[in-house]
Amino acid sequence: MTRPLLALHAMFMHGAAMAPLAEALGREIIAPGLPGHRRGPPWVEGRDYMEQAVDAALAAMPDEPIDVFGHSLGATVALHVAVARPEQVRSLTIFEPALFSAASGAALNDYLMAMKVVSDALETGREGTAAAEFHAHWGTGAAWEDLPTNLRKTILRLIPLVPATEPSVVHDKHGLLPQLRTCPVPVLVLQQKAHQQLPVMASICEGLRSLLPHVTVRSVAGEGRHMLPVTAPQAVAAEVAAFWADLP
C-alpha cells in the first residue's frame, strides 16, 4: 500500500493547494487546514497560534510513520511535528520555512524592517495596505490587484496572523532551534533558485543546514517565487522523489 503524504500548506492557502504536489508524487494526501483557514479548525485568538497549528497537524497524523511536506508557515509547523513525534515521521521535506529565528545578519534585519511596514499598517487599521505589502514579499509575483477576489478576501481576513505568529517564527518562543540539533528525522530543505526577492530565505536555509543533523539543502527552479509548491509542483516533486529514493 502506498504511504500517504502529510502536507501542511502555507499561510493564506488551504490543504487542497497541496493536491497537485501529492499527485505528482503518486501519493494519497492528508492535508489538514491551518487554524482559521479553509477546512481547518477555528483560529482561537488569544491562544498561541503555533500551538493550535501543531495540534491540528498532530491530530491528522496516522499511527504509522509518514512522509511529511511543509510549505512556508506549514513548513515551520512541520518542524515542530518532527521534534514532537519523530517516531511518526519517516522523512520531512520543507520548502522555504517561515522560521526567521534561524536567519541572521543583514538579510534578517532587512526582512524585519519590511515586515514592520505590515505591522504598522495593521496597528493603524490599514489592513489593505498590510495585505498588499505582505503579498509583495511572499506572493507569486502577481500584482495584488490581479489576484482572485476570494484570495484577496482571505488574505485580508487572515493578515492579523502575521503579528500573531511572530512570537514563534521570529522569537522562537517554543525553543524549536535547540531541539532541531537532536532531531533524528532525515530532512530535505528546498528553496527557490533565485533569492533576489527573498534573501532572508537563503539565510534561513543556511541556518537550518547548521542545526539539523540529517539535512540536505537543495534549490528548485521554476516560476512562482515563494509559491513554487503550488505553481511548479512537478519541479518540487522531482526533488522530493529523489530524496525519498535515498532513504532506507
C-alpha positions in Angstrom: 0.0 0.0 0.0 1.3 3.5 -0.9 2.3 5.5 2.1 0.2 8.7 2.4 1.8 12.2 2.4 1.0 14.6 5.2 1.1 18.1 3.5 1.0 21.3 5.5 0.1 24.4 3.5 1.3 28.0 3.5 -0.4 30.9 5.2 -3.5 32.1 3.3 -3.6 28.9 1.3 -5.5 25.6 2.0 -4.9 21.9 2.1 -6.3 21.4 -1.4 -3.5 23.5 -2.8 -1.1 20.7 -1.9 -3.0 18.1 -4.0 -1.1 18.6 -7.3 2.2 18.0 -5.5 0.9 14.8 -3.9 -0.5 13.7 -7.3 2.9 14.4 -8.9 4.5 12.1 -6.2 1.8 9.4 -6.7 0.7 9.7 -3.1 -2.6 10.0 -1.3 -2.7 13.2 0.6 -3.6 14.1 4.2 -3.9 17.9 4.1 -5.3 19.4 7.3 -6.1 23.1 7.1 -4.2 25.5 9.4 -6.4 27.2 12.1 -8.6 29.9 10.5 -8.1 28.6 7.0 -10.4 26.6 4.8 -11.0 23.1 6.2 -9.1 24.0 9.3 -10.2 24.4 12.9 -11.2 27.9 14.1 -8.4 30.3 14.9 -8.8 31.0 18.7 -7.4 34.5 19.1 -5.6 34.9 22.4 -4.2 31.3 22.3 -0.7 30.8 20.8 -1.2 30.2 17.1 1.7 27.8 16.6 0.4 25.6 19.4 -3.0 25.5 17.6 -1.4 24.7 14.3 0.8 21.9 15.6 -2.1 20.4 17.5 -4.1 20.3 14.2 -1.3 18.7 12.3 -0.6 16.1 15.0 -4.3 15.2 15.1 -4.3 14.4 11.4 -1.3 12.0 11.6 -1.8 8.3 11.3 -0.1 5.9 13.7 2.4 4.5 11.3 5.4 6.5 10.1 4.6 9.0 7.4 6.4 11.3 5.0 5.7 15.0 5.8 5.9 18.0 3.5 5.5 21.6 4.7 5.4 24.9 2.8 6.3 28.3 4.4 4.3 28.5 7.7 3.3 24.9 7.2 7.0 24.0 7.0 7.6 25.6 10.4 4.6 23.6 11.8 6.1 20.5 10.2 9.4 21.1 12.0 7.5 21.3 15.3 5.8 18.0 14.4 9.1 16.3 13.6 10.6 17.2 17.1 7.3 16.3 18.9 6.7 12.9 17.2 10.0 11.8 15.4 8.9 8.2 15.6 5.9 9.0 13.4 7.9 11.0 10.7 9.7 8.8 8.2 11.0 11.9 6.4 10.4 15.7 6.3 10.6 18.0 3.3 10.2 21.7 3.9 10.0 24.4 1.3 11.2 27.8 2.4 10.1 27.6 6.1 8.9 30.7 7.8 11.4 30.3 10.6 13.1 33.7 10.8 14.7 32.9 14.1 17.1 30.6 12.1 18.2 33.6 9.9 20.9 36.2 10.8 22.7 39.2 9.6 21.6 41.9 7.1 19.1 39.6 5.3 17.1 39.2 8.6 17.3 42.8 9.5 16.1 43.9 6.1 13.2 41.4 6.3 12.2 42.6 9.8 12.2 46.2 8.5 9.9 45.2 5.6 7.5 43.4 7.9 7.4 46.5 10.2 5.6 48.2 7.4 3.0 45.4 7.6 2.6 45.6 11.4 2.5 49.4 11.4 -0.3 49.3 8.8 -2.3 46.8 10.9 -1.9 49.0 14.0 -3.4 51.9 12.2 -6.3 50.0 10.7 -4.9 49.8 7.1 -5.5 46.1 6.5 -5.5 46.6 2.7 -2.0 48.2 2.8 -0.7 45.5 5.1 -2.1 42.7 2.9 -0.7 44.2 -0.3 2.7 44.7 1.3 2.9 41.2 2.6 1.8 39.7 -0.8 4.5 41.8 -2.5 7.1 39.8 -0.5 5.6 36.4 -0.3 3.3 36.0 -3.3 3.9 34.6 -6.7 4.9 37.9 -8.2 1.5 38.8 -9.5 0.2 42.2 -8.6 -2.2 42.4 -5.6 -4.9 43.9 -7.8 -4.7 40.9 -10.2 -5.3 38.2 -7.5 -8.7 36.5 -7.5 -11.2 38.3 -5.3 -11.6 35.3 -3.0 -7.9 35.1 -2.4 -7.7 38.8 -1.6 -10.6 38.4 0.8 -8.8 35.5 2.5 -5.6 37.4 2.9 -7.4 40.5 4.3 -9.2 38.3 6.8 -6.1 36.5 8.0 -3.5 39.2 7.7 -3.5 39.6 11.6 -1.8 36.2 11.6 1.5 37.9 10.7 1.9 39.5 14.1 0.2 36.6 15.8 2.9 34.2 14.6 5.8 36.4 15.4 6.5 35.0 18.9 7.1 31.6 17.4 8.6 32.2 13.9 10.7 35.3 14.8 11.5 35.0 18.5 11.5 31.1 18.8 9.1 31.3 21.8 8.9 27.5 21.9 12.6 26.8 21.8 12.5 24.9 18.5 16.0 25.8 17.3 17.9 23.9 20.1 15.5 20.9 19.6 16.4 20.7 16.0 20.0 19.9 16.8 19.0 16.4 18.0 16.2 15.7 15.5 16.6 12.2 14.2 14.4 12.7 11.1 16.0 13.0 7.7 15.1 16.5 6.4 15.2 17.9 2.9 15.2 21.8 2.8 14.1 23.2 -0.5 14.5 26.8 -1.6 13.9 28.7 -4.9 17.0 29.1 -7.0 16.9 32.9 -7.2 16.7 34.7 -3.9 16.6 38.3 -5.1 13.1 38.7 -3.8 13.6 36.8 -0.5 17.3 36.9 0.5 16.2 36.1 4.1 15.2 32.6 2.9 18.8 31.8 1.9 19.8 32.8 5.5 17.1 30.6 7.0 18.1 27.6 4.9 21.8 28.0 5.8 20.8 28.3 9.5 18.9 25.0 9.2 21.8 23.4 7.5 23.9 24.1 10.5 21.3 23.0 13.0 19.8 19.8 11.6 22.0 16.7 11.9 20.4 14.8 9.0 19.8 17.5 6.4 20.0 18.0 2.7 19.6 21.5 1.2 18.7 21.9 -2.5 17.4 24.6 -4.8 14.5 24.4 -7.2 14.0 26.4 -10.4 10.5 27.4 -11.6 8.1 30.3 -11.9 6.2 31.4 -8.8 8.9 32.5 -6.3 8.0 31.5 -2.8 4.9 29.7 -4.0 6.7 27.1 -6.1 5.0 24.1 -4.4 1.7 25.4 -5.8 2.9 26.9 -9.1 5.5 24.3 -10.1 4.6 21.1 -8.3 6.3 18.9 -10.8 9.7 20.6 -10.2 9.3 20.3 -6.4 8.1 16.7 -6.7 11.2 15.7 -8.6 13.4 16.9 -5.8 11.3 15.2 -3.2 11.2 11.9 -5.1 15.0 11.9 -5.4 15.3 12.5 -1.7 12.9 9.6 -0.9 14.8 7.3 -3.2 17.9 7.6 -1.0 16.0 6.8 2.2 16.4 3.4 3.8 
